[in-house]
Amino acid sequence: MNLFLELNNLILKHRFYPKKGSGIHFIIKEKLINEILLMLNLKKSDKVFEVFAGEFFTARKILIKANLKVYEKRKELIPLIKNELTKAELIPLFDFSKKINSNKCFSFVPQKDSSETFFKLLFFDFDLIVLLLHKDFSEKVLAEPGFVEYNFLSVLTDCFFEIKEVTEVKPNFFFPPTSGDFFLIKLTKRNKTKIKNKKDFFEFVKILFRFRNRTFVSALSKAVPLMKLNKKIKEKIKKNAVKTDFSEKIYLMETKDFIELFSFLTK
């Protein structure tokens, strides 16, 4: 059946309607779903986590080839998931305290939830992540040092993942059409990083970027009081900060700079 016609039947059956601007969009092109599955490269042993599983058609295809856990916070879509994805495990909570135990992830991230959702996904230890992200947000993820879009998410992505594939997706691939283009992005986990405490490193980089136009030493003095780190780690950073004279501005620093300085300051 044509996906658009099937979607209309599901709307009538479960009594919801994806209004434009609601953040709810469905893929209505088989071509895009097949490309997502190709990027995921699924095996029967794979355990996949889908965030915002209201994107029902992709989830249904994933279930044919692998185990699936799903998360969806939009209440109007819960009946659709419970009744149509009966073999999937519905996860009620998605935060840093929850163990996911999945090796692959897919998410069609609503534009308004982009930053928060992407930040959480980076924290978990997935081998592979396939994402549909709004073009504007994707440019922040893909940005290089020195560019206006370069931010803490650019650094964290590059630290833990390699960007393998990027494909542009037009609004007419969705219903209702999205307000702008999306990028389909494939990320694969880097095998080795020197970061032992990922949560502390996330906080370190995130707060430093509040002072992106300052030199590292100057930014660090402003950032440390704002960092949500335990007292012992903060004391180590303050003690070791006097031993570094690294003078590059935050927005010009490369990923390896953040890794090396964090490792040095917290040792």
Contacts in CASP RR format, 6 or more apart in sequence:
PFRMAT RR
TARGET T0000
AUTHOR 0000-0000-0000
METHOD contacts of the structure
MODEL  1
MNLFLELNNLILKHRFYPKKGSGIHFIIKEKLINEILLMLNLKKSDKVFE
VFAGEFFTARKILIKANLKVYEKRKELIPLIKNELTKAELIPLFDFSKKI
NSNKCFSFVPQKDSSETFFKLLFFDFDLIVLLLHKDFSEKVLAEPGFVEY
NFLSVLTDCFFEIKEVTEVKPNFFFPPTSGDFFLIKLTKRNKTKIKNKKD
FFEFVKILFRFRNRTFVSALSKAVPLMKLNKKIKEKIKKNAVKTDFSEKI
YLMETKDFIELFSFLTK
3 26 0 8 1.000
3 27 0 8 1.000
3 28 0 8 1.000
3 29 0 8 1.000
3 30 0 8 1.000
3 57 0 8 1.000
4 28 0 8 1.000
4 175 0 8 1.000
6 57 0 8 1.000
7 26 0 8 1.000
7 28 0 8 1.000
7 57 0 8 1.000
7 175 0 8 1.000
10 56 0 8 1.000
10 80 0 8 1.000
10 84 0 8 1.000
11 17 0 8 1.000
11 18 0 8 1.000
14 79 0 8 1.000
14 80 0 8 1.000
14 83 0 8 1.000
15 79 0 8 1.000
16 24 0 8 1.000
16 76 0 8 1.000
16 77 0 8 1.000
16 79 0 8 1.000
16 80 0 8 1.000
18 24 0 8 1.000
18 25 0 8 1.000
18 26 0 8 1.000
18 175 0 8 1.000
18 176 0 8 1.000
19 176 0 8 1.000
20 176 0 8 1.000
20 177 0 8 1.000
20 179 0 8 1.000
21 176 0 8 1.000
21 179 0 8 1.000
23 110 0 8 1.000
23 111 0 8 1.000
23 112 0 8 1.000
24 54 0 8 1.000
24 74 0 8 1.000
24 76 0 8 1.000
24 77 0 8 1.000
24 110 0 8 1.000
25 55 0 8 1.000
25 108 0 8 1.000
25 110 0 8 1.000
25 174 0 8 1.000
25 175 0 8 1.000
25 176 0 8 1.000
25 177 0 8 1.000
25 178 0 8 1.000
26 54 0 8 1.000
26 55 0 8 1.000
26 56 0 8 1.000
26 57 0 8 1.000
26 174 0 8 1.000
26 175 0 8 1.000
27 33 0 8 1.000
27 55 0 8 1.000
27 57 0 8 1.000
27 58 0 8 1.000
27 108 0 8 1.000
27 173 0 8 1.000
27 174 0 8 1.000
28 57 0 8 1.000
28 173 0 8 1.000
28 174 0 8 1.000
28 175 0 8 1.000
29 173 0 8 1.000
31 173 0 8 1.000
32 169 0 8 1.000
32 173 0 8 1.000
32 184 0 8 1.000
33 57 0 8 1.000
33 58 0 8 1.000
33 61 0 8 1.000
35 167 0 8 1.000
35 184 0 8 1.000
36 58 0 8 1.000
36 106 0 8 1.000
36 130 0 8 1.000
36 132 0 8 1.000
36 184 0 8 1.000
37 58 0 8 1.000
37 61 0 8 1.000
37 62 0 8 1.000
37 65 0 8 1.000
39 130 0 8 1.000
39 165 0 8 1.000
39 184 0 8 1.000
39 186 0 8 1.000
40 46 0 8 1.000
40 48 0 8 1.000
40 62 0 8 1.000
40 104 0 8 1.000
40 106 0 8 1.000
40 128 0 8 1.000
40 130 0 8 1.000
41 128 0 8 1.000
42 48 0 8 1.000
42 62 0 8 1.000
42 65 0 8 1.000
42 66 0 8 1.000
42 104 0 8 1.000
43 65 0 8 1.000
43 66 0 8 1.000
44 65 0 8 1.000
44 66 0 8 1.000
45 66 0 8 1.000
46 65 0 8 1.000
46 66 0 8 1.000
46 67 0 8 1.000
46 103 0 8 1.000
46 104 0 8 1.000
47 66 0 8 1.000
47 67 0 8 1.000
47 68 0 8 1.000
47 69 0 8 1.000
47 101 0 8 1.000
47 102 0 8 1.000
47 103 0 8 1.000
47 104 0 8 1.000
48 62 0 8 1.000
48 66 0 8 1.000
48 67 0 8 1.000
48 68 0 8 1.000
48 69 0 8 1.000
48 102 0 8 1.000
48 103 0 8 1.000
48 104 0 8 1.000
48 105 0 8 1.000
48 106 0 8 1.000
49 68 0 8 1.000
49 69 0 8 1.000
49 70 0 8 1.000
49 71 0 8 1.000
49 91 0 8 1.000
49 100 0 8 1.000
49 102 0 8 1.000
49 104 0 8 1.000
49 105 0 8 1.000
49 106 0 8 1.000
49 124 0 8 1.000
49 126 0 8 1.000
50 58 0 8 1.000
50 59 0 8 1.000
50 62 0 8 1.000
50 68 0 8 1.000
50 69 0 8 1.000
50 70 0 8 1.000
50 71 0 8 1.000
50 88 0 8 1.000
50 105 0 8 1.000
50 106 0 8 1.000
50 107 0 8 1.000
51 70 0 8 1.000
51 71 0 8 1.000
51 94 0 8 1.000
51 105 0 8 1.000
51 106 0 8 1.000
51 107 0 8 1.000
51 109 0 8 1.000
51 117 0 8 1.000
51 121 0 8 1.000
52 71 0 8 1.000
52 72 0 8 1.000
52 73 0 8 1.000
52 74 0 8 1.000
52 107 0 8 1.000
52 108 0 8 1.000
52 109 0 8 1.000
52 110 0 8 1.000
52 113 0 8 1.000
52 117 0 8 1.000
53 59 0 8 1.000
53 70 0 8 1.000
53 71 0 8 1.000
53 72 0 8 1.000
53 77 0 8 1.000
53 81 0 8 1.000
53 85 0 8 1.000
53 88 0 8 1.000
53 90 0 8 1.000
54 72 0 8 1.000
54 74 0 8 1.000
54 77 0 8 1.000
54 80 0 8 1.000
54 81 0 8 1.000
55 108 0 8 1.000
56 80 0 8 1.000
56 81 0 8 1.000
56 84 0 8 1.000
56 85 0 8 1.000
58 106 0 8 1.000
58 108 0 8 1.000
59 68 0 8 1.000
59 70 0 8 1.000
59 81 0 8 1.000
59 85 0 8 1.000
59 88 0 8 1.000
60 84 0 8 1.000
60 85 0 8 1.000
62 68 0 8 1.000
62 106 0 8 1.000
63 85 0 8 1.000
63 87 0 8 1.000
63 88 0 8 1.000
66 104 0 8 1.000
68 85 0 8 1.000
68 87 0 8 1.000
68 88 0 8 1.000
68 89 0 8 1.000
69 88 0 8 1.000
69 89 0 8 1.000
69 90 0 8 1.000
69 91 0 8 1.000
69 100 0 8 1.000
69 102 0 8 1.000
70 81 0 8 1.000
70 85 0 8 1.000
70 88 0 8 1.000
70 89 0 8 1.000
70 90 0 8 1.000
70 91 0 8 1.000
71 90 0 8 1.000
71 91 0 8 1.000
71 93 0 8 1.000
71 94 0 8 1.000
72 78 0 8 1.000
72 81 0 8 1.000
72 90 0 8 1.000
73 94 0 8 1.000
78 90 0 8 1.000
81 88 0 8 1.000
81 90 0 8 1.000
82 90 0 8 1.000
91 98 0 8 1.000
91 100 0 8 1.000
94 120 0 8 1.000
95 120 0 8 1.000
96 120 0 8 1.000
96 123 0 8 1.000
96 199 0 8 1.000
100 124 0 8 1.000
102 126 0 8 1.000
103 126 0 8 1.000
103 127 0 8 1.000
103 128 0 8 1.000
104 126 0 8 1.000
104 127 0 8 1.000
104 128 0 8 1.000
104 129 0 8 1.000
104 130 0 8 1.000
105 121 0 8 1.000
105 124 0 8 1.000
105 126 0 8 1.000
105 128 0 8 1.000
105 129 0 8 1.000
105 130 0 8 1.000
106 129 0 8 1.000
106 130 0 8 1.000
106 131 0 8 1.000
107 117 0 8 1.000
107 121 0 8 1.000
107 129 0 8 1.000
107 130 0 8 1.000
107 131 0 8 1.000
107 132 0 8 1.000
108 131 0 8 1.000
108 132 0 8 1.000
109 117 0 8 1.000
109 118 0 8 1.000
109 131 0 8 1.000
109 132 0 8 1.000
109 133 0 8 1.000
109 134 0 8 1.000
109 137 0 8 1.000
110 117 0 8 1.000
111 134 0 8 1.000
111 136 0 8 1.000
111 137 0 8 1.000
111 178 0 8 1.000
111 179 0 8 1.000
114 133 0 8 1.000
114 134 0 8 1.000
114 137 0 8 1.000
115 137 0 8 1.000
115 153 0 8 1.000
118 131 0 8 1.000
118 133 0 8 1.000
118 137 0 8 1.000
118 141 0 8 1.000
118 153 0 8 1.000
119 153 0 8 1.000
119 156 0 8 1.000
119 202 0 8 1.000
121 129 0 8 1.000
121 131 0 8 1.000
122 153 0 8 1.000
122 156 0 8 1.000
122 157 0 8 1.000
122 160 0 8 1.000
122 161 0 8 1.000
122 202 0 8 1.000
123 198 0 8 1.000
123 199 0 8 1.000
123 202 0 8 1.000
125 189 0 8 1.000
126 189 0 8 1.000
127 188 0 8 1.000
127 189 0 8 1.000
128 186 0 8 1.000
128 187 0 8 1.000
128 188 0 8 1.000
128 189 0 8 1.000
129 161 0 8 1.000
129 186 0 8 1.000
129 187 0 8 1.000
130 184 0 8 1.000
130 185 0 8 1.000
130 186 0 8 1.000
130 187 0 8 1.000
131 184 0 8 1.000
131 185 0 8 1.000
131 187 0 8 1.000
132 169 0 8 1.000
132 182 0 8 1.000
132 183 0 8 1.000
132 184 0 8 1.000
132 185 0 8 1.000
133 141 0 8 1.000
133 182 0 8 1.000
133 183 0 8 1.000
133 185 0 8 1.000
134 178 0 8 1.000
134 180 0 8 1.000
134 181 0 8 1.000
134 182 0 8 1.000
134 183 0 8 1.000
135 168 0 8 1.000
135 180 0 8 1.000
135 181 0 8 1.000
135 182 0 8 1.000
135 183 0 8 1.000
138 166 0 8 1.000
138 182 0 8 1.000
138 183 0 8 1.000
138 185 0 8 1.000
139 149 0 8 1.000
140 149 0 8 1.000
140 150 0 8 1.000
140 151 0 8 1.000
140 153 0 8 1.000
140 154 0 8 1.000
141 153 0 8 1.000
141 154 0 8 1.000
141 157 0 8 1.000
141 185 0 8 1.000
142 149 0 8 1.000
142 154 0 8 1.000
142 163 0 8 1.000
142 166 0 8 1.000
142 185 0 8 1.000
143 149 0 8 1.000
143 150 0 8 1.000
143 151 0 8 1.000
143 154 0 8 1.000
144 150 0 8 1.000
144 154 0 8 1.000
145 251 0 8 1.000
145 252 0 8 1.000
145 253 0 8 1.000
145 254 0 8 1.000
146 251 0 8 1.000
146 252 0 8 1.000
150 251 0 8 1.000
151 209 0 8 1.000
151 212 0 8 1.000
152 205 0 8 1.000
152 206 0 8 1.000
152 208 0 8 1.000
152 209 0 8 1.000
155 205 0 8 1.000
155 209 0 8 1.000
155 253 0 8 1.000
155 255 0 8 1.000
155 258 0 8 1.000
156 202 0 8 1.000
156 205 0 8 1.000
157 163 0 8 1.000
157 187 0 8 1.000
158 255 0 8 1.000
159 190 0 8 1.000
159 193 0 8 1.000
159 195 0 8 1.000
159 201 0 8 1.000
159 255 0 8 1.000
159 258 0 8 1.000
159 259 0 8 1.000
160 189 0 8 1.000
160 190 0 8 1.000
160 193 0 8 1.000
160 195 0 8 1.000
160 198 0 8 1.000
161 187 0 8 1.000
161 188 0 8 1.000
161 189 0 8 1.000
161 190 0 8 1.000
162 187 0 8 1.000
162 188 0 8 1.000
162 189 0 8 1.000
162 190 0 8 1.000
163 185 0 8 1.000
163 186 0 8 1.000
163 187 0 8 1.000
164 186 0 8 1.000
164 187 0 8 1.000
164 188 0 8 1.000
165 184 0 8 1.000
165 185 0 8 1.000
165 186 0 8 1.000
166 183 0 8 1.000
166 184 0 8 1.000
166 185 0 8 1.000
166 186 0 8 1.000
167 183 0 8 1.000
167 184 0 8 1.000
167 185 0 8 1.000
168 181 0 8 1.000
168 182 0 8 1.000
168 183 0 8 1.000
168 184 0 8 1.000
169 181 0 8 1.000
169 182 0 8 1.000
169 183 0 8 1.000
169 184 0 8 1.000
170 181 0 8 1.000
171 177 0 8 1.000
171 178 0 8 1.000
171 179 0 8 1.000
171 180 0 8 1.000
171 181 0 8 1.000
173 182 0 8 1.000
174 182 0 8 1.000
193 259 0 8 1.000
194 259 0 8 1.000
194 260 0 8 1.000
194 263 0 8 1.000
195 201 0 8 1.000
195 259 0 8 1.000
195 262 0 8 1.000
195 263 0 8 1.000
197 266 0 8 1.000
200 229 0 8 1.000
200 233 0 8 1.000
200 262 0 8 1.000
200 266 0 8 1.000
201 258 0 8 1.000
201 259 0 8 1.000
201 262 0 8 1.000
203 227 0 8 1.000
203 228 0 8 1.000
203 229 0 8 1.000
204 227 0 8 1.000
204 229 0 8 1.000
204 258 0 8 1.000
204 262 0 8 1.000
205 258 0 8 1.000
205 262 0 8 1.000
207 223 0 8 1.000
207 226 0 8 1.000
207 227 0 8 1.000
208 216 0 8 1.000
208 219 0 8 1.000
208 220 0 8 1.000
208 223 0 8 1.000
208 250 0 8 1.000
208 258 0 8 1.000
209 250 0 8 1.000
209 251 0 8 1.000
210 222 0 8 1.000
210 223 0 8 1.000
210 226 0 8 1.000
211 218 0 8 1.000
211 219 0 8 1.000
211 222 0 8 1.000
211 223 0 8 1.000
211 250 0 8 1.000
212 219 0 8 1.000
212 249 0 8 1.000
212 250 0 8 1.000
212 251 0 8 1.000
213 249 0 8 1.000
213 250 0 8 1.000
213 251 0 8 1.000
214 222 0 8 1.000
214 249 0 8 1.000
214 250 0 8 1.000
215 246 0 8 1.000
215 247 0 8 1.000
215 248 0 8 1.000
215 249 0 8 1.000
215 250 0 8 1.000
216 244 0 8 1.000
216 246 0 8 1.000
216 247 0 8 1.000
216 248 0 8 1.000
216 249 0 8 1.000
216 250 0 8 1.000
216 253 0 8 1.000
216 257 0 8 1.000
216 261 0 8 1.000
217 241 0 8 1.000
217 244 0 8 1.000
217 245 0 8 1.000
217 246 0 8 1.000
217 247 0 8 1.000
219 250 0 8 1.000
220 237 0 8 1.000
220 241 0 8 1.000
221 241 0 8 1.000
224 234 0 8 1.000
224 237 0 8 1.000
224 238 0 8 1.000
224 241 0 8 1.000
227 234 0 8 1.000
229 237 0 8 1.000
233 266 0 8 1.000
236 265 0 8 1.000
236 266 0 8 1.000
236 267 0 8 1.000
237 265 0 8 1.000
237 266 0 8 1.000
240 264 0 8 1.000
240 265 0 8 1.000
240 266 0 8 1.000
240 267 0 8 1.000
241 265 0 8 1.000
243 264 0 8 1.000
244 261 0 8 1.000
244 264 0 8 1.000
244 265 0 8 1.000
246 257 0 8 1.000
246 261 0 8 1.000
248 257 0 8 1.000
END
